[in-house]
Structure formats: C-alpha cells, structure tokens
Amino acid sequence: MRRHQLNIQLKTPEQIDLMRRAGLVVANALAAMRAAVAPGVSTADLDAIAEGVIRDAGGVPSFKGYHDYPASICSSVNEQIVHAIPSPKQVLREGDLVSLDCGAVLDGWHGDAAITVPVGETDPALVRMAEVAEESMWAGIAAAARGVRSGRGRLTDISHAVETRVRAGGGRYGIVDGYGGHGIGTEMHQDPHVLNHGRPGRGIKLSPGLCLAIEPMITMGSPRTVELEDGWTVVSRDGSVAAHVEHSIALLDDGAWVLTAPDGGQARLGDLLSARATAPSPSTSS
C-alpha cells in the first residue's frame, strides 16, 4: 500500500500576519459566544452571533458550505464531541457543557479555534475535564514552541505532550481517536494531521513557518465514537460528556505565536512565546 505523501506548506512572515488577522476574528467570535452562553439560549442563537461577528469584520465563516455543512459553527453539547450542527431546537440547559468550534477566512487565510463552556452551575467534575482539555492543548503548544526553538522537535512531540497532560489530569479520561489537529493556511484543513496521543520524536520536523491547529478532544469515559445520521455529529459511544478545545498557532524561529489567542499566547507560554507575538496585534477592521 502506498503511503500518503504529505503536502506541507510553510508560511512566510507576511502570510502569518494575514493568518493572525483571521485568528483574531475567530477569537472575537468565540468571546461573543462565550458571553452569550446561558440556560435558555439555543445553539442556533450562538451560530447567529458568531456569523455576525465574522461578517462584520469582513470575513466569511469557514465552516458554512464546507462539504455542504449548513452553519457557521459547530456546537457540541454534552455527549456530542465535535461537528454538531446548531439548531433552534437545541436549547442549553443548566449544567450542560457546550463546545463551540469556529472558523473564519479573511483575505484568503483561515483561523480555527474552539472552546468548551459550562452552562450555569455545572458538575465540577465536568468543569475539571474541560480544564484538563485546555491544559493539554497548551502543553502541546508549548512542546511545539520548544521543538522549533531547539531545531530538534518532531510532530509527535505535540501529540505526546497532549496525551501526557491528559493522563496526569486526575481523571480516567478518554482521548478521542481518529480526530485531531491539522495544518491550516489557505485551506482550513491541510497536512499534517496532529494526533492527540502517541510516542514523541516521530513525524515531520517542527520548522519555522509551519502553522497548525492543535485540538484535543476528551471524554469522561470511553474514547470510542459514533457518527449520527446527519453525517456530521460525532458523539461518545457510551454517552459520556466530552470537551473539545483548539487554537491555531504559527511556529517561528524563536517559539510559537498563538494566532487565535487575543494575547498571542503570552499568558500561557511565557518565554516560549515568539518575540514577534509581543508586537501590537493587527487591526481586523481595515
């Protein structure tokens, strides 16, 4: 069997600046949705909020029309892991956990990120799972930053860091298999695929100009999944609640730039942050 030949695109600094603009649009859309999450709000309401933010910034929702996907976000509630279609019939309830995945394309370049948000008073164990997912994402980003800075990093260093942080998170969480991160740029999904588990030191070299979306997905139980009849929504096979988080990043000579974080990743990465990321963020209004 012939192995898939990866098509890896390395971006120039100017192209990464354009991706940062798209990333900030996504960050603003996620912030607006986070502020709106409450009991009684439908996932269709959240979809409308995100689309409004994206289009007001001059962007286009990446998801809408992608392989005929009908909405601007994915809104996965409780046992839904990823790719759930927003609906006016899906109304958030106290205690739910909702994952909001959002993408925008601006001037031909994509940004992609996701957050998981508790709805009102939510079981602390579920909130903790969402925190562990986020911690594991940042562990993966930090591994990427260290790897590119040292010149010795490999793709699965990210995967291993994500898995290690999840396993240390204090619960018996399932790491969803078959879904993960990806390259990003002029297309929303590019090579390489970024697994959320695995041994370190394998895969492509982590090189300056490589842009990746890193996105852990974990459950409170089994990592096994089922795709529903709508052809999109992926749920946990055992019905356990899930969390999904994501950031798009750019690797530079001196570290990483988190393109979809308003501060570029400064609060979480410290000295692993690229010096480029400490420059003033470009405006998304022009």
C-alpha positions in Angstrom: 0.0 0.0 0.0 1.4 3.4 -1.0 1.8 5.8 1.9 0.1 9.3 1.7 2.6 11.9 0.5 2.3 14.9 2.8 1.9 18.3 1.3 3.4 20.6 4.0 3.1 24.4 3.5 5.5 26.7 5.3 4.2 30.3 5.6 6.2 33.5 5.2 6.1 36.1 8.0 3.8 38.2 5.8 1.4 35.3 5.4 1.5 34.6 9.1 0.5 38.2 9.7 -2.6 37.7 7.5 -3.4 34.5 9.4 -3.2 36.4 12.7 -5.9 38.8 11.4 -8.2 35.8 10.7 -7.3 34.3 14.0 -8.4 37.5 15.9 -11.7 37.4 14.1 -12.2 33.9 15.4 -11.1 34.9 18.9 -13.7 37.7 18.9 -16.5 35.4 17.7 -15.7 32.9 20.4 -15.6 35.6 23.0 -19.0 36.8 21.9 -20.5 33.3 22.1 -18.9 32.6 25.5 -20.5 35.8 26.9 -23.9 34.7 25.5 -23.9 31.1 26.8 -26.7 30.7 29.3 -29.7 28.5 30.1 -32.4 29.1 27.5 -30.0 30.1 24.7 -30.2 27.9 21.6 -27.2 26.7 19.7 -28.7 28.5 16.6 -28.6 31.7 18.6 -24.9 31.2 19.2 -24.4 30.4 15.5 -26.0 33.7 14.5 -23.8 35.6 17.0 -20.6 34.1 15.5 -21.6 34.7 11.9 -22.4 38.3 12.7 -19.0 38.9 14.3 -17.2 37.3 11.4 -19.1 39.1 8.6 -18.9 42.5 10.5 -15.1 42.0 10.4 -15.1 41.5 6.6 -14.6 37.7 6.9 -16.5 34.7 5.8 -17.4 31.7 8.1 -15.0 28.9 7.1 -17.4 26.1 8.1 -20.5 27.3 6.2 -20.8 25.4 3.0 -17.7 23.3 3.7 -18.7 19.9 2.2 -22.3 21.3 2.5 -22.1 22.0 6.2 -25.1 24.2 6.9 -23.8 26.5 9.7 -21.1 28.9 10.8 -20.1 27.0 13.9 -20.1 23.5 15.4 -21.9 23.5 18.8 -21.5 20.2 20.6 -23.4 19.7 23.8 -22.6 17.1 26.5 -22.0 13.7 24.8 -21.6 15.4 21.4 -17.9 15.6 20.8 -17.5 17.5 17.6 -19.2 18.7 14.4 -22.7 19.1 15.9 -25.0 21.3 13.8 -26.6 24.3 15.6 -30.3 24.1 15.9 -33.1 26.4 17.3 -34.4 23.2 18.9 -31.2 22.6 20.9 -31.6 24.9 23.9 -28.9 25.0 26.5 -29.9 23.9 30.0 -28.4 24.5 33.4 -25.5 22.0 33.9 -24.7 21.4 30.2 -21.2 21.5 28.8 -21.1 23.0 25.3 -18.1 23.0 22.9 -18.1 25.8 20.3 -15.8 25.4 17.3 -15.5 28.4 14.9 -13.5 29.2 11.8 -13.2 32.3 9.7 -11.4 33.1 6.4 -10.2 36.7 5.9 -8.3 37.7 2.7 -7.9 34.1 1.8 -6.4 32.9 5.1 -8.0 30.8 7.8 -8.3 30.9 11.5 -9.8 28.0 13.6 -10.3 27.6 17.3 -12.7 26.0 19.8 -13.7 26.5 23.5 -15.7 24.4 25.9 -18.0 26.4 28.2 -20.1 25.3 31.2 -23.7 26.4 31.2 -24.6 27.9 34.5 -23.9 25.7 37.5 -22.2 22.6 36.1 -20.9 19.5 37.8 -17.3 20.4 39.0 -16.1 17.1 37.5 -17.2 18.2 34.1 -15.7 21.6 34.5 -12.4 20.0 35.5 -12.4 17.8 32.4 -12.8 20.9 30.3 -9.9 22.5 32.2 -7.7 19.4 31.6 -8.5 19.5 27.9 -7.3 23.1 27.8 -4.2 22.4 29.8 -3.4 19.6 27.4 -3.8 21.9 24.4 -1.4 24.4 26.0 1.1 21.6 26.8 1.0 20.6 23.1 1.6 24.2 22.0 4.5 24.6 24.5 6.0 21.4 23.1 5.8 22.8 19.6 7.4 26.0 20.7 10.3 24.2 22.4 10.7 21.9 19.5 11.0 24.6 16.8 13.3 26.7 19.1 15.7 23.8 19.6 15.6 22.8 16.0 15.0 19.2 17.1 11.3 19.0 17.5 9.1 16.5 15.7 5.3 16.5 15.1 4.5 13.7 17.6 6.2 15.7 20.4 2.9 17.7 20.4 0.8 14.5 20.5 2.8 13.1 23.3 2.6 16.3 25.4 -1.2 16.4 24.9 -1.6 12.8 26.0 0.8 13.2 29.0 -1.1 16.1 30.3 -4.5 14.4 29.9 -3.2 11.3 31.7 -1.9 13.5 34.6 -5.2 15.4 34.8 -6.7 13.4 37.7 -9.4 11.5 35.9 -9.8 8.5 33.7 -10.4 10.5 30.6 -10.8 9.0 27.1 -8.7 10.6 24.4 -10.8 10.5 21.3 -9.1 8.6 18.5 -9.4 9.4 14.8 -9.9 13.1 15.3 -7.3 15.7 16.0 -5.5 18.8 14.8 -4.3 19.7 11.4 -2.3 22.1 9.3 -4.0 25.4 8.4 -3.5 28.2 6.0 -5.1 29.0 2.7 -7.3 25.9 3.4 -8.9 25.1 6.7 -7.5 21.6 6.7 -4.0 20.9 5.5 -1.3 18.4 6.2 -0.2 17.2 8.6 -2.8 15.5 10.8 -1.9 16.1 14.5 -2.9 13.2 16.8 -3.6 13.8 20.5 -1.7 10.8 21.6 1.5 8.9 20.7 5.2 8.5 21.2 7.4 11.5 20.8 10.2 12.1 18.3 8.3 11.0 15.2 6.8 12.7 12.1 7.8 15.8 10.3 10.3 18.3 11.7 8.7 21.3 13.5 10.0 24.1 11.3 9.6 27.9 11.2 6.6 28.8 9.1 4.6 25.7 10.0 1.0 26.6 11.0 -1.1 24.1 13.0 -4.4 23.8 14.7 -4.0 21.9 17.9 -7.3 20.5 19.2 -7.6 17.9 22.0 -11.0 16.1 22.4 -11.5 14.1 25.6 -14.4 12.3 27.3 -15.4 11.3 30.8 -15.5 7.7 29.6 -14.7 5.7 26.5 -12.8 7.3 23.6 -15.0 5.4 21.1 -17.2 7.4 18.9 -20.3 7.2 16.7 -21.3 9.5 13.9 -25.0 10.3 13.8 -27.3 10.0 10.8 -26.9 13.7 9.9 -23.5 12.8 8.6 -21.7 15.3 10.9 -22.4 15.0 14.6 -19.9 12.8 16.4 -20.9 11.5 19.9 -19.3 9.4 22.5 -20.4 5.8 22.1 -21.0 5.3 25.8 -22.9 8.6 26.2 -20.2 10.2 28.4 -19.8 14.0 28.3 -17.0 15.4 26.1 -14.8 18.5 25.9 -13.1 20.0 22.8 -10.7 22.9 22.6 -8.5 24.3 19.9 -6.0 27.1 18.9 -4.3 27.8 15.6 -0.6 28.5 16.0 2.4 29.6 13.9 5.9 28.3 14.6 8.7 30.9 14.2 12.4 30.7 14.8 12.2 31.7 18.4 9.0 30.0 19.5 5.3 30.0 18.8 2.6 32.6 18.1 -1.0 31.6 19.1 -2.9 33.2 16.2 -6.3 32.7 17.8 -5.5 33.9 21.3 -6.0 37.7 21.8 -2.7 38.0 23.6 -0.9 35.7 21.2 -0.4 33.1 23.9 1.6 35.4 26.3 -0.2 34.5 29.5 0.3 30.7 29.0 3.6 30.4 27.1 5.8 32.9 28.8 9.3 32.9 27.3 8.3 30.2 24.8 6.3 32.9 23.0 7.9 34.3 19.9 9.1 37.8 20.2 7.0 38.6 17.1 3.9 37.9 19.1 4.6 40.7 21.5 4.3 43.3 18.8 0.9 45.2 18.6 -1.8 43.0 17.1 -3.0 43.9 13.6 -6.4 45.5 13.4 -9.2 43.5 11.9 -11.3 46.5 11.0 -9.4 47.6 7.9 
